[in-house]
């Protein structure tokens, strides 16, 4: 087994010690260096370049964003942002994701040592996922990292029951688009959503991201896009020209109102080791919208969303998967394709066009064309 070489860059000695211990105990990982700032990190990287960098964003001498951009310009390398849950750090982490970081995990301010241990599974999964990212610095032929160690893995049944055999919903509430993504999804969603016009149908999104980060992510996208983008709140209406992003740490479900869809934001256990879960959203879309929905599964590690996308297809929805060539990690789309959940695979550049064409089909039907 080839070990994943990890570098930890954080100005807190406690964080460096704890993260080095947590990652170092994994049989497929080796922490090569744990340093206090990017200047020291750059010196160590000249001696041995890591496979993955775990990076803080607020540090002395050089901030994490500047260092990230330096890495990407010199030798693109998978970077996982490990940032405190403050407003400033969260916004900076969103900037880091836009600059090329592949994932972000939260670092609580209080009871740091225990909190880092509690979040170990999330960090380990993020590092494994990052090691498989399709960046130029990854040597061809590198063996895939092993899966996350088995643990209790609940299905969407933990949140809502599977579909029955009854009639599919009518089209009275219009069309809706559901997107699910994980690693690499922040950049991919920005690419898709910034190419949409206000004529786009209502969109509901699950992006695997920690609590408190999704609000900043949505706010950033809202400033870049022609459509409105916001973190979803319970009972928000699903409206044309708007995208609702599931809040980190909670599940989001589609529901039917008298004349339009709305979302329900709920607590609950992890599903497929995620909260929010793509499977939960997709199952709710299958049950509530049926043939009036388009489901798209995008870049990400694991299999969250594959079962839900199949349920959407079986309910009459149109379904797509992002193709392997344009994915940062071709995990979730691969599983969907293997299960026959996706009608077609399309490149990232084509997804916005598919969404607009899907919305145009409804308008033409309403106009009797």
C-alpha positions as CSV (number, residue, x, y, z in Angstrom):
1,X,0.0,0.0,0.0
2,X,1.4,3.3,-1.0
3,X,1.0,5.8,1.8
4,X,-0.5,9.3,1.2
5,X,2.2,11.8,2.2
6,X,0.4,14.6,4.2
7,X,1.8,18.0,5.2
8,X,0.0,19.9,8.0
9,X,0.4,23.7,8.0
10,X,-1.1,25.5,11.1
11,X,0.2,28.1,13.5
12,X,-1.3,26.2,16.5
13,X,1.0,23.7,18.1
14,X,-2.0,21.9,19.6
15,X,-3.6,21.6,16.1
16,X,-0.4,20.3,14.6
17,X,0.1,17.8,17.3
18,X,-3.5,16.5,17.2
19,X,-3.8,16.4,13.4
20,X,-0.5,14.7,13.1
21,X,-1.6,12.0,15.5
22,X,-5.0,11.5,14.0
23,X,-3.7,11.2,10.4
24,X,-0.6,9.3,11.3
25,X,-2.5,6.5,12.9
26,X,-4.2,5.8,9.5
27,X,-2.4,2.9,7.8
28,X,-2.5,4.6,4.4
29,X,-1.2,8.0,5.6
30,X,2.1,9.5,6.6
31,X,2.5,13.0,8.0
32,X,5.8,14.0,6.5
33,X,5.9,17.5,8.1
34,X,3.8,19.6,10.5
35,X,4.9,23.3,10.4
36,X,3.7,26.6,11.9
37,X,3.5,28.7,8.8
38,X,3.7,28.7,4.9
39,X,7.3,30.0,4.9
40,X,8.5,26.9,6.8
41,X,6.2,24.7,4.7
42,X,7.8,26.0,1.5
43,X,11.2,25.1,2.8
44,X,10.1,21.5,3.7
45,X,8.3,21.0,0.4
46,X,11.5,21.6,-1.5
47,X,12.9,18.5,0.4
48,X,9.8,16.3,0.0
49,X,6.7,17.3,-1.9
50,X,3.5,16.1,-0.2
51,X,0.5,14.4,-1.9
52,X,-2.0,16.4,0.2
53,X,-1.6,19.7,2.2
54,X,-3.9,20.3,5.2
55,X,-3.8,24.1,5.5
56,X,-5.1,26.7,7.9
57,X,-6.1,30.1,6.4
58,X,-5.1,32.6,9.1
59,X,-1.4,32.4,9.9
60,X,1.6,34.7,10.5
61,X,4.1,35.7,7.9
62,X,2.0,34.5,5.0
63,X,-1.7,33.8,4.9
64,X,-3.1,30.5,3.7
65,X,-4.7,32.0,0.5
66,X,-1.4,33.5,-0.7
67,X,0.3,30.2,0.0
68,X,-2.4,28.2,-1.8
69,X,-2.1,30.4,-4.9
70,X,1.7,29.9,-4.7
71,X,1.3,26.1,-4.6
72,X,-1.1,26.1,-7.5
73,X,1.1,28.3,-9.6
74,X,4.3,26.3,-8.9
75,X,3.0,22.7,-8.7
76,X,-0.8,22.1,-8.3
77,X,-1.3,19.9,-5.3
78,X,-4.5,18.8,-3.5
79,X,-5.2,21.1,-0.5
80,X,-7.7,20.6,2.3
81,X,-8.6,23.7,4.2
82,X,-8.9,23.2,8.0
83,X,-10.4,26.4,9.3
84,X,-11.9,27.8,12.4
85,X,-15.7,28.5,12.3
86,X,-15.4,32.3,12.5
87,X,-17.1,34.6,10.0
88,X,-13.7,35.9,8.8
89,X,-12.2,32.4,8.5
90,X,-15.3,31.0,6.8
91,X,-15.2,33.8,4.1
92,X,-11.5,33.2,3.6
93,X,-12.1,29.5,3.3
94,X,-14.6,30.2,0.5
95,X,-11.9,32.3,-1.2
96,X,-9.5,29.3,-0.8
97,X,-12.0,26.9,-2.5
98,X,-12.3,29.4,-5.4
99,X,-8.5,29.4,-5.6
100,X,-8.3,25.7,-6.0
101,X,-8.6,24.0,-2.6
102,X,-10.5,20.7,-3.0
103,X,-12.2,20.5,0.4
104,X,-12.8,22.4,3.6
105,X,-13.3,21.0,7.1
106,X,-14.3,23.0,10.2
107,X,-12.0,23.6,13.2
108,X,-14.0,24.7,16.2
109,X,-12.7,27.4,18.5
110,X,-13.6,25.8,21.8
111,X,-12.4,22.5,23.3
112,X,-10.2,22.2,20.3
113,X,-8.5,18.9,21.1
114,X,-11.7,17.0,21.7
115,X,-13.5,18.6,18.7
116,X,-10.7,17.6,16.4
117,X,-10.9,14.0,17.6
118,X,-14.7,14.1,17.1
119,X,-14.2,15.3,13.5
120,X,-11.5,12.8,12.7
121,X,-13.6,10.8,10.2
122,X,-14.5,13.9,8.2
123,X,-10.9,15.0,8.0
124,X,-9.5,11.5,7.1
125,X,-12.2,11.2,4.4
126,X,-11.3,14.6,3.1
127,X,-7.6,13.8,2.8
128,X,-8.3,10.5,1.1
129,X,-10.6,12.2,-1.3
130,X,-8.1,14.9,-2.0
131,X,-5.4,12.3,-2.7
132,X,-7.6,11.1,-5.6
133,X,-8.3,14.5,-7.1
134,X,-7.5,14.9,-10.8
135,X,-4.8,17.5,-10.5
136,X,-1.7,17.7,-12.7
137,X,0.5,17.0,-9.7
138,X,-0.9,13.5,-9.2
139,X,1.4,11.1,-10.9
140,X,-0.3,8.9,-13.5
141,X,-1.0,5.4,-12.4
142,X,-1.2,6.2,-8.7
143,X,-3.1,3.4,-7.0
144,X,-6.5,4.6,-5.6
145,X,-6.6,5.3,-1.9
146,X,-8.6,2.7,0.1
147,X,-12.1,3.5,1.1
148,X,-13.0,5.1,4.5
149,X,-12.9,2.5,7.2
150,X,-16.3,0.8,7.6
151,X,-18.7,2.4,10.2
152,X,-22.4,2.7,10.6
153,X,-23.7,3.9,7.2
154,X,-27.3,4.8,7.1
155,X,-29.4,5.1,4.0
156,X,-32.0,7.7,3.2
157,X,-34.6,5.5,5.0
158,X,-33.3,7.1,8.2
159,X,-34.9,10.4,7.1
160,X,-37.9,9.5,4.8
161,X,-39.4,6.2,3.6
162,X,-38.7,4.9,0.1
163,X,-41.2,5.5,-2.7
164,X,-44.3,3.4,-2.8
165,X,-45.8,2.0,-6.0
166,X,-48.5,4.6,-6.3
167,X,-49.1,7.1,-9.2
168,X,-46.3,9.6,-10.0
169,X,-47.0,13.2,-9.0
170,X,-48.7,15.5,-11.5
171,X,-46.9,18.4,-13.2
172,X,-48.9,21.1,-11.5
173,X,-46.0,22.6,-9.6
174,X,-43.7,23.1,-12.5
175,X,-40.2,21.8,-13.1
176,X,-37.3,21.6,-10.6
177,X,-33.6,20.8,-10.9
178,X,-31.7,18.9,-8.2
179,X,-27.9,18.9,-8.0
180,X,-25.7,16.8,-5.8
181,X,-21.9,17.1,-5.4
182,X,-19.0,16.8,-3.0
183,X,-15.2,17.1,-3.6
184,X,-14.5,19.6,-6.3
185,X,-18.1,20.7,-6.3
186,X,-17.5,24.2,-5.1
187,X,-15.6,25.1,-8.3
188,X,-18.0,23.0,-10.4
189,X,-21.1,24.6,-9.0
190,X,-19.6,28.1,-9.6
191,X,-19.0,27.1,-13.2
192,X,-22.5,25.9,-13.7
193,X,-24.5,28.5,-11.8
194,X,-22.6,31.5,-13.2
195,X,-23.6,30.4,-16.7
196,X,-27.4,30.3,-15.9
197,X,-29.8,33.1,-16.6
198,X,-32.9,34.1,-14.6
199,X,-34.9,31.9,-17.0
200,X,-33.5,28.8,-15.3
201,X,-36.0,26.6,-13.4
202,X,-35.9,26.4,-9.6
203,X,-32.8,24.6,-8.4
204,X,-32.1,22.7,-5.1
205,X,-28.5,21.7,-4.3
206,X,-26.6,19.6,-1.8
207,X,-22.9,20.3,-1.6
208,X,-21.1,18.3,1.1
209,X,-19.7,21.1,3.3
210,X,-19.5,21.7,7.0
211,X,-22.0,23.7,9.0
212,X,-21.5,27.5,8.8
213,X,-19.6,27.3,5.5
214,X,-22.6,26.9,3.2
215,X,-24.0,30.4,4.0
216,X,-20.7,32.1,3.0
217,X,-20.5,29.8,-0.1
218,X,-24.1,30.8,-1.2
219,X,-23.4,34.4,-0.5
220,X,-20.3,34.3,-2.6
221,X,-22.1,32.6,-5.5
222,X,-25.0,35.1,-5.2
223,X,-22.6,37.9,-5.9
224,X,-21.3,36.2,-9.0
225,X,-24.4,34.8,-10.6
226,X,-27.3,36.2,-12.6
227,X,-29.7,33.9,-10.7
228,X,-30.3,34.3,-7.0
229,X,-28.4,31.9,-4.8
230,X,-29.0,31.5,-1.0
231,X,-28.6,29.0,1.8
232,X,-31.9,27.3,2.2
233,X,-34.2,27.9,5.2
234,X,-37.1,25.8,6.2
235,X,-40.2,26.5,4.1
236,X,-38.3,28.5,1.4
237,X,-40.1,28.4,-1.9
238,X,-38.4,26.9,-4.9
239,X,-38.6,29.6,-7.5
240,X,-37.4,30.0,-11.1
241,X,-34.2,31.9,-11.4
242,X,-33.1,30.8,-7.8
243,X,-30.9,28.2,-6.4
244,X,-31.2,26.9,-2.8
245,X,-28.2,25.3,-1.2
246,X,-28.8,22.9,1.7
247,X,-27.2,24.2,5.0
248,X,-24.3,22.3,6.3
249,X,-25.2,20.0,9.2
250,X,-28.8,19.6,8.2
251,X,-30.7,17.6,5.5
252,X,-32.9,19.3,2.9
253,X,-36.0,17.8,1.3
254,X,-38.3,18.9,-1.4
255,X,-42.0,19.2,-0.6
256,X,-45.1,20.1,-2.6
257,X,-47.3,23.0,-1.8
258,X,-50.7,23.9,-3.4
259,X,-49.1,25.7,-6.3
260,X,-45.3,25.4,-5.9
261,X,-42.5,23.4,-4.3
262,X,-40.8,24.4,-1.1
263,X,-38.0,22.9,1.0
264,X,-38.0,21.4,4.4
265,X,-34.7,21.6,6.4
266,X,-34.5,19.0,9.1
267,X,-32.1,17.5,11.6
268,X,-31.3,13.8,11.5
269,X,-28.5,11.3,11.5
270,X,-25.7,11.2,8.9
271,X,-26.9,9.4,5.7
272,X,-24.1,7.8,3.7
273,X,-21.9,9.5,6.3
274,X,-23.1,12.9,5.2
275,X,-25.5,15.6,6.5
276,X,-26.8,17.1,4.2
277,X,-27.1,14.0,2.0
278,X,-27.6,13.9,-1.7
279,X,-29.6,10.7,-1.4
280,X,-32.1,12.4,1.0
281,X,-32.7,15.3,-1.4
282,X,-32.9,13.1,-4.5
283,X,-35.4,10.7,-2.9
284,X,-37.6,13.6,-1.8
285,X,-37.5,15.0,-5.4
286,X,-38.4,11.6,-6.8
287,X,-41.4,11.4,-4.5
288,X,-42.6,15.1,-4.8
289,X,-41.7,16.0,-8.4
290,X,-41.4,12.7,-10.3
291,X,-41.3,13.3,-14.0
292,X,-41.2,17.1,-13.5
293,X,-37.6,17.0,-12.3
294,X,-34.1,16.9,-13.6
295,X,-31.4,15.3,-11.4
296,X,-27.7,15.8,-11.9
297,X,-24.9,14.2,-9.9
298,X,-21.5,15.8,-10.0
299,X,-17.9,15.4,-8.9
300,X,-17.4,13.8,-5.5
301,X,-16.0,10.8,-3.6
302,X,-18.2,8.0,-2.4
303,X,-21.6,6.9,-3.5
304,X,-24.0,9.5,-1.9
305,X,-26.7,10.3,-4.4
306,X,-26.4,7.2,-6.6
307,X,-29.5,5.5,-5.1
308,X,-31.5,8.7,-5.0
309,X,-30.7,9.5,-8.7
310,X,-31.9,6.0,-9.6
311,X,-35.1,6.6,-7.7
312,X,-35.6,9.8,-9.6
313,X,-35.1,8.0,-12.9
314,X,-37.5,5.3,-11.9
315,X,-40.1,8.1,-11.0
316,X,-39.8,9.5,-14.6
317,X,-37.3,12.2,-14.0
318,X,-34.5,13.1,-16.4
319,X,-31.1,12.2,-15.0
320,X,-27.5,13.2,-15.8
321,X,-24.0,12.5,-14.4
322,X,-20.9,14.6,-14.8
323,X,-18.5,12.8,-17.0
324,X,-15.2,11.4,-15.8
325,X,-12.9,13.7,-17.7
326,X,-14.4,16.9,-16.1
327,X,-14.7,15.6,-12.5
328,X,-12.1,16.3,-9.8
329,X,-13.1,13.0,-8.3
330,X,-15.2,10.6,-10.4
331,X,-16.7,8.7,-7.4
332,X,-20.3,9.7,-7.0
333,X,-21.0,9.9,-10.8
334,X,-19.3,6.6,-11.4
335,X,-21.6,4.9,-8.8
336,X,-24.7,6.5,-10.4
337,X,-23.6,5.3,-13.9
338,X,-22.9,1.8,-12.6
339,X,-26.4,1.5,-11.1
340,X,-28.0,2.7,-14.3
341,X,-29.2,5.9,-12.5
342,X,-28.0,8.3,-15.2
343,X,-29.5,8.5,-18.6
344,X,-26.4,10.2,-19.9
345,X,-23.0,11.5,-18.9
346,X,-22.1,15.1,-19.8
347,X,-19.1,17.4,-19.5
348,X,-19.1,20.1,-16.8
349,X,-19.3,22.7,-19.5
350,X,-22.6,21.3,-20.8
351,X,-24.5,21.1,-17.5
352,X,-25.7,24.7,-17.5
353,X,-26.9,24.3,-21.1
354,X,-28.8,21.1,-20.1
355,X,-30.5,23.0,-17.2
356,X,-31.6,25.9,-19.4
357,X,-32.8,23.6,-22.2
358,X,-34.8,21.7,-19.6
359,X,-36.4,24.9,-18.3
360,X,-37.1,25.9,-21.9
361,X,-39.1,22.7,-22.5
362,X,-41.5,23.7,-19.8
363,X,-42.0,27.2,-21.2
364,X,-42.6,25.9,-24.6
365,X,-45.2,23.4,-23.3
366,X,-47.0,26.1,-21.3
367,X,-47.1,28.3,-24.4
368,X,-48.5,25.4,-26.5
369,X,-45.5,25.3,-28.8
